[in-house]
């Protein structure tokens, strides 16, 4: 156990964010470069070393949180890094981007502020990189088996690294011009600087993983030919079919999917573009969707200098505290303030967009809204609540509906889809096509980064077993596993 009285004597202290007026002038990460390690050590000391550590169950990766909290409190950062990497290939990703279901499952969180697990995690891995404690782990011998991984997001990277370390020859195919998937072009720079991806890619290259960019499987390379070329194929292409809003005026200029907007901003930071083709400087912006992607659009619009930003959500405003239907240790749907929300803009709840209003130039100029109430299982308009708000740009951030079928991958491999539009699979992550497996959002549907990495690790174990008849790779979850719910 760490500090035996830490949970009684040490108050919770979160990582510090840079001042709003400073951070919106650049694209650097919103948090201070490094939270002072004595603070992190004290926070790790709040861990209670519970008899039943529910944080394990809250984390899909099964991170051994009490153990690395204890090691941090004892100032053994190298051992903490080893223990963290035992269950998580990329803690610098989850430590910055995960919504931390482990913290809402923390036993201390029953009646006070939980342990700041996420802050401790990112401090461990940042310290590990600084101390050169993150080294390539190439296999001792090669198996002679080959695996193709389609997609280089967190699931694809986790699959590839695990199988490479198991001795297989692994090639990752990515349709974009750089490796990283949504980590690269969906997550804004201010949430995670891309240098964190770059050094992991270099580690994986040193271990033996091969990467091919600008390769759309199904278009640039026939998926059936790819299957014949490799002993096994893993589909980790994500759930990239965006949910649309087919209402009057959808055809007007200025109405974009979030994933049409966000990648341009990241390409500017990569040096590919001088300015984004979708730049909202001095414009009125409306974001439809109240989730993380909407918040990413919000922070991006702030940094581009939007005149105003309004984020719309059809659901009512959540409670700031747990409700009875979402007791500990489940992950509660509470009111949360992301860094982008601190920076400005208006959040409007319980409204539905009825129409995009256009001008003579064929571009959107306003939105027609109506307030709604949830009755008898559906949203009902509130009479007399209609109004218009100005909108020079509208970004749709309403989630994703499944695997993108436009590229021919599904058809060329002859894959079966489930009722939700995801690639169907069995208990071993295997599809209906022999030797073809699926991991991450492509099989699970839109989900969290921590689930993607967990699925990648578990799928790698299944592929290794299929190739060799057995495996020593860890398998933290099954495809049917879901977050703690009631």
Steps between C-alpha positions, in 0.01 A plus 500: 500500500613858439445761772275321757330828590532675165132473413420669832766770510567592135234690304453434130712723277455485122748578226516872421378634168671799343309830522224527240621831357842342441409159363246613241780691328688180417438132434711354777346263753273675747668351806817630655800325352556302816303484820750522786597145590471554878134583439454181295677296766263635765199429278616142443522471878122551522450150355341278765627161374142374520428135569300501177644772273199594288726725292624178335150425381434859401804486269450279191876443492501368855775742597661396831438845642563447875840346424633784291352754739700335777818503287458869419450583868822313571675697223573188293402647164675236289307218665178701473559534126559126467181421688303751292630360170409149611136577420510806273705544183443874475438665839599841362189478278255386767656728762405797281184388321318240709195621701634288789224250585751368754458817704120477514546139622755600769383386844614831648253666261203357690495795737784733396717600205660189342869439442628700201595181317522660158744771615720241668495282188612774262769612744641147516531466123633852445765436764578165335566666164714768667704234682541281187304220662290435189703276271415285196417139584574301183418128506772247575401291198262527204207266452497512121137613509381825341215729606349805331329760719259735325487830689752671725285644775545383861348157434712437192818617668435282806434194283813565297731554796380193685526270197840640403631430849358147473730443203268547204581721203241778513414767242264788580305659215366853547294695247618842624843644426617448860463227759261553790143486373268724701782555749680683220224685316198485732653603834605868499858592582392681817370171644799291397808621317589264220859456617359239739382292203822552308729355764276195549514439125878514513499250787276266299718532190802407709310192620434394141149626415471627143276794407343591167319832466276633223360148449121473493427129519211433266596778260879525470542131578238230461409363842468142373854517357625632833341203676677257268833675557496464881436216739251716691333839467375722782246771421545800729363764268269665751134596476538798271154525341383831649138552603341765278214743554272482193282806561408788268804705403756223552643578155603856591866589506657527843333185638770239563556177684738543794749267334506725196600789726740360759759333271576828320594668828736214580654515153581866562686396815684231306619769257306361203277807468558868563136545602197274531256501205227510766605799711237656728687819596244774570207268425202373698540126558240246609597147604227237507595233752605530862765228523878493478510557126283807543737628768792442262326717240434758770865529603610511138254781422629699800856476372396607151338811646127435453269792582268269694461127555181326607488127578161332477390178670160332465523340845419700816785642706643218717510516877825611662476209743433129453135414463343198667483309173880528457645400838864440582701332343326556165614778269246779558369736235570819695558859391866534402704802399771425245790737447329633188188592699714703739617705203160641408196431291144418596362154574129460423317187613165342413473651151452349156608652169208526257655675202816656362416845371702617199581831340500610136861383467404138567664492841343441838424812701282375787344198671138450599478338842224371720515395864408138566380280784549125527157335525389144431838402363541787255586867483194723476524868388396759755231722338604862454870433567621537142781748433788574266867541583768634262733246341771559240634150557331189639692192609321169546648307792225247564706185509559216257275225370743221417759386252555704186386286206588744223852364451401143408682331790191329639380373162837384371564289809138383516459612860174477692376808687296501818174687553690815602708514182819369661707206376352192666729278707496212744646452848853488356474824299477286184277606211309266270808487273767253606812675630343846505450663839360836610591724793401841630219719373469303174354212698388669819355822365596851607668478839788621718873490433550275802258246355680517164837416659343226713335348193826522308686310771227236532469459123878457472482211746222341293696539175818362659306198625344446156839518329699286740250293701566685824599837642676667790356840412256650754132527408334758727150486351258310278308659210179486705642688797342836574560779753346469845131580466182440695 
